[in-house]
């Protein structure tokens, strides 16, 4: 009986030792885990701190000759200055508007034409209508206006321009061609041979270009006259209409 009891106590003691040793082991494992966690946590905190830490931006040293400029103020100042200039411009007065309009009208003033010789119209421009030529007896268009005069009478330029040709035409005699600009070209036909101009000359209004003659054989049956033709943009037009409209 005594042996049995002793054996039971020994078994109980053995169990207690086992559980104690197990508890100690678990405690040591927990301590080791906590220590490892603490070290890892501290290291992670240090690394994060070093990454997020910002270095201070060094201050910019300005030249003593370069004043500091506030961009916002500078923009505002420029804007105010521009606005001030825009708003302080004097208003345009009615007098200035009238003066400006007068300048435009002067610049666009239409050139005036005048009759190149004093006399009566003895034959008018016919346009597309056929008329009988008293010298040849043929029915044809009369592309100019015939103005009577005496041989030797001065023939003047109707307006300023450039002499583009001087010729002796077999039908129209001595002819002076003047480009009066704006698409208007005049042919002064039936002149005397002694002319005052030659090809390439510039003329002013009322300049004497020559004298009246009897050189236009195609109209030799008529009294002495100037046969005046005007082409506008290459088309024959009524010379009297051009003179009156100008």
C-alpha positions in Angstrom: 0.0 0.0 0.0 2.8 2.5 0.8 4.4 1.8 -2.6 1.2 2.6 -4.4 0.8 6.0 -2.7 4.4 7.0 -3.4 4.1 6.2 -7.0 1.0 8.4 -7.2 2.7 11.3 -5.7 5.6 10.9 -8.0 3.3 11.0 -11.0 1.6 14.1 -9.7 4.9 15.9 -9.2 6.0 14.9 -12.7 2.9 16.4 -14.2 3.4 19.7 -12.3 7.0 19.9 -13.5 5.9 19.3 -17.1 3.3 22.1 -17.0 5.7 24.5 -15.3 8.3 23.8 -17.9 5.7 24.3 -20.7 4.6 27.6 -19.2 8.2 28.8 -19.0 8.8 27.9 -22.6 5.7 29.7 -23.7 6.7 32.7 -21.8 10.2 32.7 -23.3 8.7 32.3 -26.8 6.3 35.2 -26.2 9.1 37.3 -24.9 11.3 36.6 -27.9 8.4 37.4 -30.2 7.8 40.7 -28.5 11.4 41.6 -28.5 11.6 40.8 -32.2 8.5 42.8 -32.9 9.8 45.8 -30.9 13.1 45.9 -32.8 11.3 45.6 -36.2 8.8 48.3 -35.3 11.5 50.7 -34.1 13.6 50.1 -37.3 10.5 50.7 -39.5 9.7 54.0 -37.7 13.3 55.1 -38.1 13.3 54.4 -41.9 10.0 56.1 -42.4 11.2 59.1 -40.5 14.3 59.4 -42.6 12.2 59.1 -45.8 9.6 61.7 -44.9 12.0 64.2 -43.4 12.4 67.2 -45.7 15.5 69.1 -46.0 15.1 72.9 -45.6 15.1 74.9 -48.9 18.1 77.2 -49.0 17.3 80.8 -49.2 18.0 82.7 -52.5 20.5 85.4 -52.2 19.5 88.4 -54.3 21.8 90.8 -55.9 21.9 94.2 -54.2 21.1 95.7 -57.5 18.1 93.5 -58.2 15.0 94.6 -56.1 12.7 91.9 -54.9 9.5 91.7 -57.1 6.2 90.4 -55.9 4.8 88.7 -59.0 1.2 89.2 -57.9 1.7 92.9 -57.2 3.7 93.3 -60.4 0.9 91.8 -62.4 -1.6 94.0 -60.7 0.5 97.0 -61.2 0.9 96.4 -65.0 -2.8 95.7 -65.2 -3.6 99.0 -63.4 -1.2 100.9 -65.5 -2.7 99.5 -68.8 -6.2 100.1 -67.6 -5.3 103.7 -66.7 -3.8 104.3 -70.1 -6.9 102.9 -71.8 -9.4 104.8 -69.8 -7.5 108.1 -69.9 -7.5 108.4 -73.7 -9.4 111.5 -74.7 -12.7 110.8 -76.5 -13.0 111.5 -80.2 -14.9 114.7 -80.8 -17.4 115.4 -83.6 -14.9 117.9 -85.1 -12.2 115.3 -85.4 -14.7 112.9 -87.1 -15.7 115.5 -89.6 -12.0 116.3 -90.3 -11.2 112.7 -90.8 -14.1 112.2 -93.2 -12.9 115.3 -95.2 -9.5 113.7 -95.6 -11.0 110.5 -97.0 -13.2 112.5 -99.4 -10.1 114.5 -100.5 -8.1 111.3 -101.1 -10.9 109.8 -103.1 -11.7 113.0 -105.1 -12.7 112.1 -108.6 -10.4 113.5 -111.3 -12.0 116.2 -113.4 -11.9 116.2 -117.2 -12.3 119.3 -119.4 -13.0 119.8 -123.1 -9.6 119.8 -125.0 -10.6 122.4 -127.5 -13.3 125.2 -127.7 -15.8 124.5 -130.4 -19.1 123.0 -131.4 -19.9 119.3 -131.6 -20.5 118.6 -135.3 -20.8 114.8 -135.0 -21.6 112.8 -131.9 -20.6 109.4 -130.5 -22.9 106.7 -132.0 -22.1 103.8 -129.8 -23.4 100.6 -131.4 -25.5 102.5 -133.9 -24.3 102.6 -137.5 -24.1 106.1 -139.1 -23.2 107.1 -142.6 -19.6 108.4 -143.0 -19.9 111.6 -145.1 -16.4 111.1 -146.6 -16.5 107.4 -147.6 -20.3 106.9 -147.7 -20.0 103.7 -145.7 -22.2 102.9 -142.8 -20.2 102.4 -139.6 -20.0 103.2 -136.0 -18.6 106.6 -135.0 -16.4 105.8 -132.0 -15.6 109.4 -131.0 -16.9 112.9 -130.8 -16.0 115.6 -133.4 -15.4 119.1 -132.1 -14.9 121.9 -134.6 -12.1 124.4 -134.6 -9.7 126.2 -136.8 -6.4 124.8 -138.1 -3.6 125.8 -135.6 -6.0 126.0 -132.6 -4.3 124.6 -129.4 -5.4 121.2 -128.3 -5.1 120.6 -124.5 -4.9 117.5 -122.4 -8.3 116.8 -120.8 -6.6 115.7 -117.5 -3.2 114.6 -116.1 -1.7 111.4 -117.5 1.1 109.8 -119.5 1.6 109.9 -123.3 1.6 106.3 -124.2 1.8 106.7 -128.0 2.4 109.3 -130.8 1.6 108.1 -134.3 0.6 109.0 -137.9 -2.5 106.8 -138.6 -3.4 106.4 -142.3 -7.1 107.1 -141.5 -7.0 109.4 -138.4 -3.9 111.4 -139.2 -1.6 112.6 -136.4 -2.7 110.9 -133.1 -1.6 111.4 -129.5 -2.7 108.7 -127.1 -2.8 109.6 -123.3 -3.4 107.3 -120.4 -5.4 109.3 -117.9 -5.4 106.6 -115.3 -8.4 104.8 -113.8 -8.7 102.8 -117.0 -9.4 105.8 -119.1 -7.3 106.3 -122.4 -7.9 109.2 -124.8 -7.0 109.4 -128.5 -6.6 112.9 -129.8 -7.0 112.5 -133.6 -6.5 114.9 -136.6 -3.7 117.0 -135.1 -0.9 118.9 -136.9 2.5 117.3 -137.2 4.2 119.9 -134.9 3.5 118.4 -131.5 4.4 119.6 -128.0 4.7 116.0 -126.5 6.3 112.7 -127.3 5.8 109.2 -126.1 6.6 108.7 -122.4 5.9 112.4 -121.4 3.8 113.1 -118.3 1.2 115.8 -118.8 -1.0 117.8 -116.5 -4.6 118.9 -117.1 -4.8 121.7 -119.7 -1.2 121.2 -121.0 -1.0 122.0 -124.7 -0.2 118.8 -126.5 -0.3 120.1 -130.1 -2.4 122.1 -132.6 -5.4 121.2 -134.7 -4.8 120.1 -138.3 -6.6 118.5 -141.2 -4.8 115.1 -141.2 -7.7 112.7 -140.6 -8.4 111.6 -144.2 -11.4 109.4 -143.2 -13.3 112.6 -142.2 -11.7 115.0 -144.6 -15.1 116.1 -146.0 -16.0 117.7 -142.7 -14.8 121.1 -141.5 -11.6 121.2 -139.5 -12.2 119.4 -136.2 -10.7 117.3 -133.4 -11.8 113.7 -133.5 -11.7 112.7 -129.8 -12.0 109.0 -128.7 -12.1 107.7 -125.2 -11.7 104.1 -124.2 -12.6 103.0 -120.7 -11.1 99.6 -119.7 -10.6 98.9 -123.4 -14.2 99.8 -124.5 -15.2 102.9 -126.5 -17.4 105.2 -124.5 -19.0 108.6 -125.1 -16.3 111.3 -124.5 -19.0 113.9 -123.5 -20.4 111.6 -120.9 -17.0 111.0 -119.4 -16.4 114.8 -119.3 -19.8 115.6 -117.8 -19.7 112.8 -115.2 -16.2 113.9 -114.0 
